[in-house]
Amino acid sequence: MDLAPLSEENWQTSWQTPWRSPKIPQEIRSSIEQMQLHRAMTHVPMIYLVAIFNLVSVMVLSAHEGVEPVYYGWMGLLAVGCVGRMVMWMRYPKDPDSLVHSQKILRNLSVLSIAIVSFLSIWSVLIITTGMFANQMFIPMSLVFGSTCIAHCLACVKKAAVTVLLVGVIPSAIAMILVGGFDDVIMGWSMITIVLLMIRFIIDSYNQIISGLIMRHTIWKQAHSDPLTGLANRRAMMNHLHLAERSFASDGSGFAVALIDLNRFKQVNDNLGHDVGDHLLVEVANRLNQSCAADEIVGRLGGDEFLILMPDVTGHEKALARATAYLSGFARPAKINGHILTPSASVGIAVQALDGKGTEQLLKAADSALYKMKRSGKGVSKQVKPVLRNIA
């Protein structure tokens, strides 16, 4: 997937379509969900605090205006519920990684926020249309304040934030325009303008967050992937090996490595050119990826040398069987720039604890096994030797 940095042209396109957001690559979707959960959990107490403040304010005004308690008494129960929920959220673990149902939590938070604002919005429209309060402007203004604060707290969850603004402000603004006096009409249109501006700011803030995460992922991917084949590069493979080594030290989960080196690759470069050689490396990388199991990692160390990390492989027989499967997978003719090339390779395997302890010792053991096989020629006997043919 191409995750190139946003160019000037892309930014211009983003400005021309200000209501759209960058498409989130599937490979960073989980990271974005964790970010949304972390930010939302940080602001959730504030959301409930704003809701409690608005509910209490409306109840005090209702009592001051002499409104029958039956019309606003339910708000007290809602305020008590908000207090309970706020305490519950404050006691949640601060680390989002400990919450396995992040999507469910975000969905419930969004639904609850929209529900609270919807109740208050219905009440506000009722106040405006019935003229229950002498100072009826207090209710929609308080709702604008509350909706804006909640939307700001939910800015990282774009759809929820935008919905809160629309549901919390637009119905009251329309009611003021339709049944209010001149001042109410002006205020209603001002409220709609404020909502549109807030939505634009929220989307812009959300887009900046997402673009920043995409950019960070792009930089990380460029630093840890081979630019030619797209496989993990030497740095990334060393990191994976160190992690596997730590896992082995903690729970004893074994692993093995297979070092693969193409046979007669220099002849391809010398006789057909480096462009053909590069295409051959890409083809080999694609075929290695196709043979890769779900928990295995394939990387290119450089030149025509590839490394495979095979978790949960604790014996030489299984390691050799997996390495042979990789070699068989790419030893098929390939048409490259008018030439038919059938790649082959030699392989050296090493198993953690059996052939060495630690990344350096393991790689040295695999490298020694590889070149021992190359010198003996045994690594070629079970494979198809390289064939170079021109296509007329």
Phi, psi and omega in degrees: 000134182272117180241054183294150179301153182291123179272175178299321179296320179294323178293323177296318178297320178297322179290325179289335177238071191291345183268358179262158180238158179299146176288129183275119176298142183300328185287347177242009182298319180295323178295321179293321178297320177295320177297315180299317180295316180298314181293317181297317181295329177294325186260353183302313178304326179293323178300312180292326178296319177296317179297318180296316180300315181292320179297315180295320179298316180295320179296318179296316179295320180298317179295321179295326181277356178079024179286141179300135181302336181297338182275340182228359182299327180298336180294329177297317177297320179295322179295318178297318177299321179295323177297315178298316179294323180296317178297320180297316180295322181293339179267357178293153175301141181283336182275115181295339181293339181277354179256110188276348183246056184298319180298317180296319180296315179296320179296315179296320178297317180296314181297317181295318179297315180294323180295315179299314180295324179296318178301312180294326179294318177299317178299317180297316178298321178298318179297316184293316185283333182262346182064036184294325180255146174290319178256070187285349180291339182297321185294305180296326178293319177296323180291323177298316179299311182296316180296321180295318179295316180295318179297323177296319179294331181260019185301330180285345175251086194304310184299319180294317181297315179295319180296320178301316179295315182295312183289325185281334188243316188300314180302316179295320179297317179295319179298319178296322180292323186279321188243352184273175176280192183299314180298320179295321179297314178299316180294323179298315178293326177295320178298318179296319178298318179298319180297315180297319178294318179296319178298317179298317179295319180296315180296320179296317178296317178297317180297321179294321178296311182295316179298322178296320178292320178296317179297317179297319178295323179297314180298316180297319182293320179294328181279342186239010179232151179284124185295335182277310188260342184081358177285168173300138180271186184300316181300314181296319181294324177296320177297317179297321179293320179295320177295319178296323179294319177295320178297321178296321181290329184274315184235003176076015179286113184284167177202165179223162177233150175233123179259118185247131180231125182293143178275135175055034180291329179298326178296323178297313179296318183289320186272325186246349178102156182292334179296316177295320178299319178296317178296325178294319178298319178296318179296316178298317180299317179297319181289324175296320177298321180294329180273355186285132174285168187299324185261002181267156182232129178250134179219163177248121181279336182144154181059232179251029183250127181239151179232137179238127175261123184241097179293157176060023174252115187244002181225157182294324183296313180293322179296317179293323178296318179292318179296320178296323178297322177296314181296318179295330182291329182252359180277061177231150179301143178227134178269116183227114176050045177083008179238149173257117180240132175245100185287150171218168184204164170252156185222145173233130182246155176209139182246133180304137179078327179277321184248359180158156177244129182098155184300313184297314180296322181294317180292323177296320179295318179294320179294320178296318178294323180297309185285335172295320178292321179296316182293325181280341182079001181289336181288346182260337188296331182265006184234167178281126180289155183300137178236127178244118179222140174272145175256126183292000000 
